[in-house]
Amino acid sequence: MKKYLLICLTVILAAFTFSSCGPTDAEVQGNAKQVLLMTAPSTDCTVRNGIVTITGTVESEAIKTELETKVAELDGVKRVYNDVQVVEPAPVLSEDDTLRAAVIMAIEEAKFKDVDVMVKDKVVTLKGKFSKADQNKIVAAAKTIDVAKVVNEMTTK
């Protein structure tokens, strides 16, 4: 009987020991942070009792889902709360778009409106109806910006 009791006690103790051998929260957090850093460096996480909360920003829903999936697969993760925000990247303006905006601003600072401004390969084309004197002022304003050429297609009022 004592032998049977000793065997049962040993089995129970072994089961308890092995069931508590999972990774600690700190280890889970370290592994999760490695995954996040490789996939989306603008994210972070916290871990409490095996529950991982992911925060930060990413550029798409696909990346957000990928983060959650990869973290959920880590050893010791019981659950994942994905609080990551999807922020669409700002559109990238071409050099011509940037020049067009600068030329429009220069023309408006010279007190002119309703000038059609087109830019292609740093060549500015101006259209609209203005007096000859105003056309010269508008062209001069456009030339204050670093452009390759200014083409005056404005007509006289």
C-alpha positions as CSV (number, residue, x, y, z in Angstrom):
1,M,0.0,0.0,0.0
2,K,2.8,2.4,0.9
3,K,4.5,1.5,-2.4
4,Y,1.3,2.2,-4.3
5,L,0.9,5.6,-2.5
6,L,4.5,6.5,-3.3
7,I,4.0,5.7,-7.0
8,C,0.8,7.8,-7.1
9,L,2.5,10.7,-5.4
10,T,5.4,10.5,-7.8
11,V,3.1,10.5,-10.8
12,I,1.1,13.5,-9.5
13,L,4.3,15.4,-8.7
14,A,5.8,14.7,-12.2
15,A,2.5,15.7,-13.9
16,F,2.5,19.0,-11.9
17,T,6.1,19.7,-12.7
18,F,5.8,19.1,-16.4
19,S,2.6,21.0,-16.7
20,S,4.2,24.1,-15.3
21,C,7.3,23.9,-17.6
22,G,5.8,26.1,-20.4
23,P,7.5,29.4,-21.3
24,T,7.2,32.3,-18.9
25,D,5.4,35.5,-19.9
26,A,8.8,37.2,-20.4
27,E,9.9,34.4,-22.8
28,V,6.6,34.6,-24.7
29,Q,7.0,38.4,-25.0
30,G,10.6,38.1,-26.2
31,N,9.5,35.6,-28.9
32,A,6.5,37.7,-29.9
33,K,8.6,40.8,-30.1
34,Q,11.0,39.1,-32.5
35,V,8.1,38.1,-34.7
36,L,6.7,41.6,-34.6
37,L,10.1,43.2,-35.4
38,M,10.6,41.1,-38.4
39,T,7.1,41.6,-39.8
40,A,6.1,45.1,-38.7
41,P,8.7,47.1,-36.7
42,S,6.1,49.8,-35.7
43,T,4.3,47.3,-33.4
44,D,4.8,46.1,-29.9
45,C,3.2,43.7,-27.4
46,T,2.6,42.9,-23.8
47,V,2.0,39.4,-22.3
48,R,0.1,38.5,-19.1
49,N,-0.7,34.9,-18.2
50,G,0.0,33.8,-21.8
51,I,-2.4,36.4,-23.2
52,V,-0.6,38.6,-25.8
53,T,-1.9,42.1,-26.7
54,I,-0.4,43.5,-29.9
55,T,-0.4,47.3,-30.4
56,G,1.0,49.7,-33.0
57,T,0.3,50.5,-36.6
58,V,0.6,48.7,-39.9
59,E,-0.1,49.6,-43.6
60,S,-2.7,46.9,-44.3
61,E,-5.3,44.4,-42.9
62,A,-3.2,41.6,-44.4
63,I,-0.2,42.5,-42.2
64,K,-2.4,42.9,-39.2
65,T,-3.8,39.4,-39.7
66,E,-0.4,38.0,-40.4
67,L,0.9,39.3,-37.1
68,E,-1.9,37.8,-35.1
69,T,-1.5,34.4,-36.8
70,K,2.3,34.3,-36.3
71,V,2.0,35.3,-32.6
72,A,-0.8,32.8,-31.9
73,E,1.4,30.0,-33.2
74,L,4.1,30.7,-30.6
75,D,4.6,28.3,-27.7
76,G,3.0,29.5,-24.5
77,V,0.4,31.8,-26.2
78,K,-3.1,31.2,-24.9
79,R,-4.8,34.0,-26.7
80,V,-4.0,37.1,-28.8
81,Y,-5.7,40.5,-28.7
82,N,-4.9,42.4,-31.8
83,D,-5.2,46.1,-31.1
84,V,-3.1,47.1,-34.1
85,Q,-4.4,50.0,-36.2
86,V,-4.3,50.0,-40.0
87,V,-3.0,53.3,-41.3
88,E,-2.9,53.7,-45.1
89,P,0.4,55.1,-46.3
90,A,0.4,58.6,-47.5
91,P,0.4,58.9,-51.3
92,V,3.8,59.5,-52.8
93,L,3.8,62.7,-54.9
94,S,5.9,62.7,-58.1
95,E,8.4,65.4,-58.7
96,D,6.1,67.0,-61.2
97,D,3.2,67.0,-58.7
98,T,5.4,68.7,-56.2
99,L,6.6,71.3,-58.8
100,R,3.0,71.9,-59.8
101,A,2.0,72.7,-56.3
102,A,5.0,75.0,-55.8
103,V,4.2,76.9,-59.1
104,I,0.6,77.3,-58.2
105,M,1.6,78.7,-54.8
106,A,4.0,81.1,-56.4
107,I,1.4,82.3,-58.9
108,E,-1.2,82.8,-56.1
109,E,1.4,84.7,-54.0
110,A,1.7,87.0,-57.1
111,K,-2.1,87.6,-56.7
112,F,-3.3,85.6,-59.7
113,K,-6.0,82.9,-59.8
114,D,-7.6,80.8,-62.4
115,V,-4.3,79.8,-64.1
116,D,-4.2,76.3,-65.4
117,V,-0.9,74.8,-64.5
118,M,0.4,71.5,-66.0
119,V,3.9,70.0,-65.4
120,K,5.5,67.2,-67.2
121,D,9.2,66.4,-66.9
122,K,9.8,69.7,-65.1
123,V,8.3,71.7,-68.0
124,V,5.5,74.0,-66.8
125,T,2.7,74.9,-69.2
126,L,0.4,77.8,-68.3
127,K,-3.1,78.3,-69.7
128,G,-5.8,80.9,-69.1
129,K,-7.0,84.3,-70.3
130,F,-5.0,87.2,-69.1
131,S,-3.7,90.6,-70.3
132,K,-0.2,90.5,-71.9
133,A,1.1,92.4,-68.8
134,D,-0.4,89.8,-66.4
135,Q,0.9,87.0,-68.5
136,N,4.4,88.3,-68.1
137,K,3.9,88.5,-64.3
138,I,2.5,85.0,-64.2
139,V,5.4,83.6,-66.2
140,A,7.9,85.4,-64.0
141,A,6.2,84.0,-60.9
142,A,6.4,80.4,-62.3
143,K,10.1,80.9,-63.1
144,T,10.9,81.6,-59.5
145,I,10.5,77.8,-59.0
146,D,13.3,75.5,-60.2
147,V,11.7,74.3,-63.4
148,A,13.3,73.3,-66.7
149,K,11.1,75.5,-68.9
150,V,7.9,77.6,-68.7
151,V,5.6,77.4,-71.8
152,N,3.1,80.2,-72.0
153,E,-0.1,79.0,-73.7
154,M,-2.2,81.7,-72.2
155,T,-4.5,83.8,-74.4
156,T,-5.1,87.5,-74.3
157,K,-8.3,88.9,-72.7
